[in-house]
Amino acid sequence: MKWIKRLFLLILALIGIVLIVGLFAPKKFHIERSVEVSLPKDSVYNYLKFLKNQDHFSVWARKDPKMKKTYTGTDGIVGFVSAWESKDENVGTGSMELVKLTPGERIDMHLRFKVPFENEDDAYFETSSINATKTRVIWGFDGQSPYPWNALSYIFNFDEMIGKDLDGGLRKLKSVLEK
């Protein structure tokens, strides 16, 4: 019986530690990755502004090629929504809305995740000329981790976890565009 009481106290202590750490842990995170593409900036920007093109380079789209996709609105226009539904827990269910276009410079998207967890985050692409035939593409992600889950940021490295997927997507984007 003593061991049950000790186990219970240990579990309570661990929960207490997580709750206390969550008070001080960051609730937001920012991740960016970049790649150089051997194409002019306008060509790269005009490809990226169409959200359906992400099916050709996104790591998440490649994880479940059978996911159900639905679209609302006109692709490449603010307000366009790309939604997905997957049985793969690494892909989940959610939607991405095109919320702002800064012609030739930046594409802003708002993500709404439903499964495996509910959350809303923002992502963007930025394009900048390196020279007349080379473009730097930045893929950024601004996320939130609400209390007390934000305490997990000390255990799980979100920059590394999400960053590897952004890197993989950017490498695939480069290969698709440079064909």
Secondary structure, 3 states (H helix, E strand, C coil): CHHHHHHHHHHHHHHHHHHHHHHHCCCEEEEEEEEEECCCHHHHHHHHCCHHHHHHCCHHHHHCCCCEEEEECCCCCCCCEEEEECCCCCCCEEEEEEEEEECCCEEEEEEEEEECCCEEEEEEEEEEEEECCEEEEEEEEEEECCCCHHHHHHCCCHHHHHHHHHHHHHHHHHHHHCC
